[in-house]
Structure formats: C-alpha cells, structure tokens
Amino acid sequence: MPSLHSIPLTLIDGRTTDFGRFKGDVVLVVNVASECGFTAQYAGLEALYNKFRDRGFHVLGVPCNQFGGQEPGAGSEIVEFCSRNFGVSFPLTAKAKVRGKDRHPLYAELTKFKTGMLPGLVKWNFEKFLVNRDGEVVGRFAPTVEPDSAAVIDAIQALLDWP
C-alpha cells in the first residue's frame, strides 16, 4: 500500500500540496456536501477540529457531487457556504470523486480499509476515515455516525494520546 503522505491534493483555493502536509498528525477525512441531509455535521466537524487541533488533529473535507448531486457549487461557493453557515476553518480540497474509476487517489487508498458494515466503496456523503500519525487508516465511520459521537471522539483521543 503506498503511503497516503505521497498522494497529491489540490485545495479548494487551487493550491497544490500532498497528504504529507499532515505527516505526524491525526486526520479525519470526510467527503462532504452542502445540500445533504448530513450537512449539519459540518458544525460537529468544526467543533472537533477546534477541540483537538492544538494536539495535532485535522479534519480534511473533500467536497463531492457524486451522491444525489448534493455538492453542485463551484469551489468559491462551497467555501462561502461552509464559512457562513458553519464557520468552517478546517481545510477543504477541490471537489473530487470518491468512488468509481475516476476516484481521487486518496480515496482509492482510503477505501482499502474495511471494517464492519463499511467494506469497499464509499456509500454516501459524510463517511469518515480516521488516519493515524503514520498515515495509516485505522478507523472508518458511517455517515450516520455524528462527529461528536463517543466512538469518533474516543478513537481520536486514543490516537492523540498514543506516544
């Protein structure tokens, strides 16, 4: 499995980087959408980011329009929506595909992690992947699992507390 850290990313403002920008930190990667029934989870994701960011935690939002056309806007519209409605300050990538033959390389790797009822392909918006400090996927949470759930918080804290 290639290192997640070598995977290129384009941020929503057009800047290019790679997942290596998070090397040594814990990351929750979430495919997001502005017109989804789960869109209110942006507030919980922002709260998580603010709660743990000083300990080396990040949320990475990946806007995706593959599920019901629920992320139709351009990058600037997505940023404005997230900022105005949820005060989002965590990084967002450019819109990307998270499933299918043209899926982003990050999701090609993330979806290799299989657990419980979530093997393989991303099922819907707001599916969450937890990546440890070494760039390994160690957790996966369904869209119905809220960012402030005990399962998500406990998993993040365990990784942040790891020496």
N, C-alpha and C positions, 0 to 999 in steps of 0.2 A: 504494500500500500504506500503510495507516495505521501510525503509529508504534506499536511494541509498548509504548512507555512510557505510552501513554494507556489501555491496557487494564486494566480493574479486576480486582482479585484479592481473594478472601476467604481469609484464612489459616486454618489448621486450628483455631485457637482462636476463630474468629469475627470477628477484627478485619478491617476492610476497608482496602485500600490499592490501589495500582496497580503495574504493572510499572515505572513511573517510579522506584520506590524503588531500582532497580538502575542508573539512568542514570549513565553514566560508568564502569561496571564490566562485567566479562565474566561471563556467566551460562551455566551448563549446566542446561537444563530437561529433566527426566526424569519420564515417567509411571511411577509406582511402584505396587507391590502387595505385600502381606505374605505371600501364600500362593502365590507364583510360583516356578518353577524358577530364576529370576534374582534372587530376593530377596536372596541373599548379596551382590549388588552394592551394597547399602546400605553395607557396610563400605568398599568401594572409593570410593564417592561421598563418604563422610565423610572418608576419608583425603585425597582430592583437595581437598575444602573446607578442611581443616586445613592442607594444604601451601601453598595459594595464596591463602587468604583475606586475608592481610595485604597482598597485592598487588592487591586489588580484584577478587577472584573469588568467585562464589557458586554454589552448587547450589540449584536450586529443585525440590523434589519435588512432584509432582502426583498424589496418590492417585487411582486409577481402578479401577472394578469392572467394566469392560466386557469384559474378556478372561477368560473362564472363571470369572467370579465370584470372582476371586482377591484382592479387597480388600473383604470383606464388612463389616468392622467400622465402628463409629462413630469420629468424629474422636479422641476421648479414647483409644479402644482402639488406634488406629493410632499415636498419639504414644507410648503406653506400650510397645507392641511395638518400635517403632524405637529408643526410648531404651534399653530393657532389653537388647535383642539386639545392637544395633549402635552405641550411643552417639550416635545421630544428633543433631546440633545445627544442621544447616542448616534453612532454612525449608521448611515444607510448607504447601500450600494445603489448603482444604477439598476433599473428594472432588469430582471433576469428570469430565465426559465428554470424551474426546479425539477422538472420531470420531462421525459421524452428524449429523443436522440440529440436534441439541441440544448439539453440542460447545461447549466453552468458547471464547470469542472469542480467547483466546491461541492455542489450537490451530488455530483457523481461519486464523490468520496464519502460525503456525509451519509448517504443512503446505504452505504455498505454496512453501517452499524444497524444491527437488527436486535430488537428486544420485544418481548411480549407480543402485543397485538399490532406492533408497528414495524413489520419487516418491509424491506424494499422501498418502493416508491412513496413519495410524499403524498398524503391523502387529501389535504386541504390547506387553506391559509392558516397561519399561526401555529404550524408544527414547529417544535423547538428541539434543537440539538445542543447538547452541552459538551464543550471541548475543554480538556484539561490543559494545564500549563505546558505540557509537552506536545500539544497539537493532536491529541488522540480524542476521538469521540467516545464519551463514557456514559452518555445518557440521551434519551430521546423521549419527548413528551408530546402527547396528542394535542390537537388544537383546543380540545375541551378542558385541558389542564391549565388553570389560570396561572399567570406568572407569580402570584403571591401565594400559591398553594404550598403546603408544608413539604410536599415531595420535591418541588423545584428549589425552594429555599434551603432545605436540608442538603440536597445534592450540591448546591453551590457552596454552602458553608463548609461542607466536608472537603471540597477541593481547595478552598481558600485556606483552611486550617492545616492542610497537608504540608509538612515541612519542605 
